[in-house]
Amino acid sequence: MKEKMTSGSTRERQPRSVRLPGFIVEKDVGLGNFIQRATSAVGIKPCVGCERRAAALNQWFVFTGRRAR
C-alpha cells in the first residue's frame, strides 16, 4: 500500500485506484460516489450517514480512467 509522509509524524494513505478504461474517460470517481449514484438511480434518498460513508469510501478506493499511480 502506498503511504505518503506529511509534516510531522502523521501518515496519509493514498486511496487504491483501479483503472476502468471503458467506463471512465478522465475524471476519477470514488467508490462512495459510485454507490451513491447507483442507489439514487433506484430511488433511495441519501441521508447524512450516507454522505459520511461515501466520503470514507472515496478515501479508500477510486476508479480511474488513467493508468494506476
N, C-alpha and C positions, 0 to 999 in steps of 0.2 A: 504494500500500500504506500502511496506517496504521501509524505508528510513534509510540511514546509515550516521552517523555523521562523518565528516572528520575533519582534523585540522582546527581550526578557526570556523567561523560561517556558512560556506557553507555546503550545504546538497547535497548528491549524491543519486539519485534514482536508485534502482536496477530494471532491466527490469522484466516485468511479464514473467513467464515461464509456458508453457503448456506441459504436458507430452504426448508424442505420442509414445508409446512403440512399435508399429508395424512398424513404418516408420524410426525411428532414433535409432541407437544402442547405441553409446557412445557420439558422438560429438554434441554439441549444435549448432543449426542453427538459425540465426536471421531472422526475418520477411523480412528485406530488402534483404538478400541473397537469400531467398526463391523466392521472387518476381523477383529478378534479373535472377535467373536460369530459371524460368518459361518464362519470356519474351525473354531470349536468345534462348530458345528451339523453340519458334515460329518465330524466325528470327529478333527480334527487337534488334538493336545495342545500347549498353549503352552509355550515354554521361556523362559529368561532373556533371550535375544536378542529374542524376540517381545515381551516386556514393554517392553524399551528402545525397540524400533521403534514400538510402539503409543504410548508416551509422546511420542516425537518427532513422529509423525504427528498426535497430538492437539494439539500446539502449532502445527502448520502449518495444519490445516483442521478446521472444526467445522460440523456440521449443526445447524440450529436451527429451532424452530417459530415463533419471533418474527421480527419484521421485522429485516433485517440492520442492524447498527450502523453 
